[in-house]
């Protein structure tokens, strides 16, 4: 297409609000009550929000599209995007803005409880809105939240490349397959996989259109499938103590897409992701502070220099 693309990345879905509760341990033993320190806080930011924030912080022109309710939670999401200068196109959601409760343990692990009443099977993003934004975008990152599956055909017709994050997919559930097989770049976590990461990743590539498949594995790093070759990506050393894993996968995806959209090879894109994910783990879940472009580039150069100098 000859038309100009004014948006680097269109993020679909994943806007919402989390209530953060720090707990003494996970799993949390039953008790009548707990005293919570450093307290309980509700803030805007779910998967689509974090990807949009990460992309914008790296200098990419980012636009977010999702459904929001006319409620205080929706106001928090609107304010988050306004404060960070990220354009947001909202579609009314009568059921209210998506929300969740995140239990965070002392080691930074997280257990999320999602309110399933905030989405209905009939929810839709208007096709004309999706198409207009997609035609102005180089790339679309699609959250697996309702109702983004229905937007996939319009995105493809508009000529934008597509990425998605399957999160903790088990490798078998049909719901995530539709996203996996429609995307050019697929992210997922190894947390709940019933088979090996390689088996699942190759299945995605063989049955869909994915050029790149990336599986994050927490402290074990990540795996990259590119050009039919599987590569293990070590974790990057965090710049500060790890306090919370919330948003690490979204930060990885945002930095990977930054590398890909700026023409970097897949291996370097994955290193960008590893550095951004490690940075996210040092940021408390009640705060929003994605890694910036300059810091990311410097830390990746240091990481690559260290790898070259390491004994073989």
N, C-alpha and C positions, 0 to 999 in steps of 0.2 A: 504494500500500500504506500502511496506517495504522501498521504496526509501527515502533518507533524504530530508528534506524540508529546503532549505537554506534561504528562504524568509518567514518572519512571515506574512506579509500582502502585497499582490499585489493590488495596487490601479489602477483602470481602469477609464480613462476619467477625465474630469473636470479640465484640464490644460488650463490656459489662463491668460489674463491681464485685470486689472481693472483700470479705470481712476476715481480717487476719487475727488468729488466736495463737499465741505462743504457749505451748504445752510442755510439761516437764519431761515427757517421753512419748514415743510412738512405738507400738500402739498404746493408747491411753487407757490405763486400768480404770475400771468403774469406781466412782466415788460420788458421794452426794454433791460435792462442790469442790472447786479448785480456785485458788487465788492466782490470778494471771499477772505476770510481770514480764515484759514492760507494758502490759495493758492490751486492750482490744481496740482495733482501728478498722474502719471501713474506708476503702479508697478505690478509685476507678482503676481498672487495668485487668483485662483478661487477655487471652492469647492474641487476638487481632490487634488490640490496643498496644501490646508490647512489641509486636512485629512492626507496627506502624511507627512507634516511637524509636525503635532501633534503626529502622531504615532512614528516618528523618534525621536522626543524630549523625548518621554517616553521610549526609548531604544529598540523599536521593529525594526527588520530588515525589511525595507520597500523598495519597488520597485514601480515605477510609469510608467504606459504605456498609451500613448495617441498620438493623431495626432497633429503635429505642422507645422506651415508654415515657409518658408524660408524668414522671415521678422524680423524687429527689436523687435516685440512683442515676437516672438518665442525665440529670443536671451535672452530676460528678463527671460523667463521661464527656459531656459537652465541654465542661471547663478544662478537662485534661487536654483535649485536642486544641482548644482555643489557646491555652497557656503555652503549648509547644508549637503553635503555628502550623498545625496539621489540618488541612481541609477535611471536613466530615460531612457526608451526605447521609441524612437519617431518613428512615422510613418508619412511620408510626407503628408501634407495637402495643396493641391494646392489653396484652397480658402483662406488660411491664418489662423493664430492663432486666437482662440476664444478671444473675447474682450467684455467689458461691461463698462458702465458708472454708478457709484454708487453715488447717491445723499444722503448725510448724514446730518441729522438735528442736532440741538443743543443737543437734548436729546439722541442721539445715534441711532435713528431709521434710516433705510436705504430704499431707493428706487433704484432698479437695472434696468438698461436698457440694454438688451442684443442684440448684433448684430447678427441677425438670418442668415445673408448671409455667415457666416463662417462654415456652415455645410450643407452637401448635403445628400439626401436620400440614395445615393449609397455609401456613405463612409463606409469603413470596416477596422477593425483591422485584420491583417492577422491571420487566424485560427491557423496556425502552430506556430506563435509567442505567441499567447494567450495560446495555449496548453502547450508549453514548459515552459513558466513562471508560469502558474497555477500548473503544475506538480511539480514545485520547491517551491510552496507556501503552507503555512498552511491555509491561508484564503485569500479571494478576496473581496475587497470593490468596488462596482460598482457604478459609477456616472450615472445619468440618461441622460447624454449628448449623442448625436449621436456620434459614432455608437455602443455604448456599449451593446445595447439589443442583437445584433447579436452574441456577445461573450458569452452570458449566457450558451448555451448548451455545449460549449467547457470547460467552467469552471466547470460545473457540472460533465462532463465526467472525468475530471482530478482529481476529488475527493476533491477539495478544498471547504470548507464552504464559504458561500456568505452572504454579507450584502449589503444593499443599503440605500440611503436616498432619499425619495420621495419629500422632501422639502415642498413647499406650495401646496400640492395636494389638490384638492377639494373633493376627495373621490369617484369621478365618472369618470374622464377622463381615457380612455382606455390606453393611452400611458404609464402611470405610473403603470398600473395594471400588465403588463408583468414583470416588475422588482419586484413588491411587491410579486407576487406569486412564483417567482423563488428563493427568498432569505431566508436564515435561520434566519437572523436578519434584521428587517425593522425599519428604522428611518423615521419620518415625522414630519412636523410642523402642529399645529392646526390652523394656521393663516387663511387658506381659506376653511376649512372643512365646508361642507353644513350640515352635521349631527353632532352628538356628537362624541367626541374622542373615547369613548368606543365602539360605534356602528361601527365606521370605523376600529378600531384596531381589534375587534373580527372578522369582515368580512375578514380582511387580513389573520388572523390566520386560519380561517375556510376554505377559498378557496385556500390558498397556503400552503407552507411548513414551514412557519415561526415558530420558537420556541419562539422567543422574538419579541415583537413589542413595540417601544418606541415613544411616541408623545411628542415633546417639545412644551411648551406653554408660552414661554417668561417669564414675571414677575410672572406668575402663577405657574411656575415650570415645571414639566413633568409628564407623565403617563407611567407606565410600565405594560405591560401585559405579565405575565410569569406563566406557569402552570395553565392557565385559571383564574388567579387571577389578578385583576387590582389594582395597587397601585399608589397613588399620591406621587410624589417626590418633596419636597419643593425646592425652589431655594437656592443656597448657597450664603452667603454674599460675595460680591466682595471685594477683598483686597485693592482696590483703587477706586476712583470715576469712574463711568461708563461714557465712552466717545463714544463708538461705538459698535453696535451689530454685525457688519460684522464679519463673521467667527465663531460666537458663536455656531451655530448648528454643524459645522464641528468639532470644538473643543470637543463638547459633544460626538459626534460619535467616535472620535479618542480615547478619554479617556475611554469610555464605552468598546470599543473593546480591549483596553489594559487590562482592568480588566477581560474581558471574556477570553482572550487568556492566561492570567496568572492564570486562575482557580478560580476566585472570583465568589461568587454567584451573581445573577442578581441585587439584591437590592444594593449591594456595587458597582457594575459596574455603576449603575445609579447615585450613589453618586459621583463616579469619574467624570461622565459626567457633573453633576451639577457644581462641583468645577471648571472643565476646562472651561465650558461655561461662568461662572462668571468671570474667569480670562480673557477670550478673550474679554469680554465687557469693560475691563479697558485698552485695547491696542488700540491705534489709528489705523485706517484702513490703514494708510500709512506705518505702521510698521509691522514687523513679529516677534512675541515673544511668542511662545506657552509655556504653563506651562511645567516645567520639572518633571521628575519622583519623585525626593525627595520632592519637594514642594507639588506636588499632594498628595502624601501619608501622609505627615504631616497634610495638611489641611483637608483631609478626616477623619483622626483620631480625629482631633479637632472637626469636625462637628459631628461625632458619639458620642464623649464624651459629647458634649453639649446636644445632643438629649437624652442621657441616664439620664443626670442630670436635664432635664427640668421637671417641675411639670406636672402631668397627671390630 
